[in-house]
Amino acid sequence: MDLGPVVDDVYRVYSAEPASEACEQLLFDLYRAFSNNASRLRAKERALRLAVVILVTCLPISAAFIALS
């Protein structure tokens, strides 16, 4: 899970800058971290759905083979 940059690093870099610039950077980092997490979550969801479809498809076929043996 992407939690964005380390707070101490951000504070060190932006402590001399106006608060609005630091807040803007933190919001941008949060948005980027959220976007990265969302895309990874969608990929995991697709993989899980594919695994369930494969399982549901192969289970009856396996049962039929066992029954015919």
N, C-alpha and C positions, 0 to 999 in steps of 0.2 A: 504494500500500500504506500502510495506516494503522499508524504505529509508536507511536501514543500521544503523550502530551505530551513536550516537551523536558525532559531530565533536569535541566538547570540551573534551569529555571523551577520544577520541583517541589522541588528542593533549597532554592531561595530561599524558597519559600512555607512549606515544612514543616521547615526547619532549626531553628526555635525550638520546634517541637512534639515530643512524645514520639515515639520511633522507631516504636512500634506504629501510631500514626495515619498516619505517612508510608508505612509498609509497606502498611497497609490501602488507602490512596488509590492507591498504585502498583499494587496487585493489581486494584483496581476499574478503573483506567485500562487495564491490560493486558487484562482481560476484555472491556471495551467495544471496544478496538481489535481483538481477536480476533473478536468477534461481527460487527463491521463488515466485516472482511476475509472472514469466512466467508460472509456474505450476498452480498457482491459476487462471490465466487468461484462461488457457486451460480448467480447470474444469468449470469455469463460461460459457465458450463458449459451452461446451457439454451440460450443463444444459439448456441453452437458446435454443439450437437446439432441444433438447428433448421436451421442452415446445411448440415450434412452431409446431413440428410434431404432438404432442397430440392435439393442437388446430386445425390444418388443418384436422386431422382425425375426431375429434369429431364434428366439425361444420356441415359438411354435414349430419352426422347421426342425430344431433339435428334438423336440418331443415326438414329432412324426417319425424321424429316423429311429429313435429309441423304440417306439411302438412297433415299427416294421421289423426290427431286429429279432 
